[in-house]
Every structure is written in C-alpha cells, then in structure tokens.
Amino acid sequence: MDRTGIFAGDDPFALAQDWLTEAEATESNDPNAMALATVGADGLPNVRMVLLKEIEPAAFVFYTNYDSRKGQELAASGKAAFVLHWKSLRRQIRVRGLVSRAEGPQADEYYVSRSLKSRLGAWASRQSEPLASRATLLAEVAKVTLAQGTNPRRPPFWGGFRIVPLEVEFWADGAFRLHDRFQWSRQSIEDQWKIVRLNP
C-alpha cells in the first residue's frame, strides 16, 4: 500500500497527533476544534463544535457538562463520531467509536488548568437548558463566585469523555477531487487495525 509522507505509520493516534501538531502552526483559531456527532433518543443526530483536549495512546478526550444534551446522549448510546477539519492544510480526520467518561484526577487536572472565569462558568451554566436572559446567567455567575471563591473544585456534573475509535479515517485534498483517504478499522477495541485505502 502506497502509504507514505503524511500518511506514514501504523499507529492512528500518533498520526493524528502529528497532524494536530502541524495544524497548530497553520490554523489561526482553535486547531483542536472538532464537530462532535451524537444521536438523541428520537433517533435524530446532533452535531456541535467542541475542543479536543488530549490524544491518548488509545483514545481522544474532550470535556463538557455531563448534564448537557450531548452528555446525556453520549451516556445513553455510548457511541459518538467526530471530524477534525483543517482548511489551511486541506486535511481532515474522521472518527467513530465508543464513549466512556474521563473523570477523577485527569479531569481535575484539566479543570484546574482552565481560567478562573471558565471554571466558575462551568458551575453557573445549566448547559442546554432554557435561559431567561443573559442577565440571569451573569447573576448566576456572580452567585457561584461568592459560593465557590477563587479556587473552585470541579463540579460533579462536569468532566471528560473518552472516545475509543473503531474507525479512524485520514483524508487529504487531491487535485481534481482525487483525494487520498486511508481508513483504520476494527470490529472491537481488542482487535488489530485493518488499514485500507478508500476511493475519494
């Protein structure tokens, strides 16, 4: 298989990290932004932008409010998909896989690394629920600031999700729409990866 250059290597997580590192030098805003897809109880898909915060040796991690719509949908299905797209590089990575929570010290460490206002905002926002006005939200932030102080602990309803992929596809733009696509796939997380080139 002619998998050389930007597609070289057998580890999709190392390759994804290489591409993300490259994107950090070329994308002016949020090179780690990914479109996360979930499915609701009604069978309708939902997609929204979130920030990829870590590529582990076997998973992709992001953080959110567990009580949000995406949090509830991820908990119910245990599955998700996402795409990272970098216009400057003309590349994208697509992932489909199984979801579990990333909690404990790992989530605590990331939470502490955020700005104080973001940490307080996580306490104040009842993410995805109806909101009367922005003034209502700001009043809740003020209330939480008084209650939590300048070193708030991580809210019990906020933390990470880990996506362990069953499929990872690397896509690069090609002349005349003859793109390069390579897919890593497996039936279960215990299986070895099967790597194939896909038609554009």
Secondary structure, DSSP 8 states (H G I E B T S, - for coil): ----GGG--S-HHHHHHHHHHHHHTT-SS-TTEEEEEEE-TTS-EEEEEEEEEEE-SS-EEEEEETTSHHHHHHHHH-EEEEEEEETTTTEEEEEEEEEEEE-HHHHHHHHHHS-HHHHHHHHH--TTS--S-HHHHHHHHHHHHHHHTTS----TTEEEEEEEEEEEEEEE--GGG--EEEEEE-SSTTS--EEEEE--
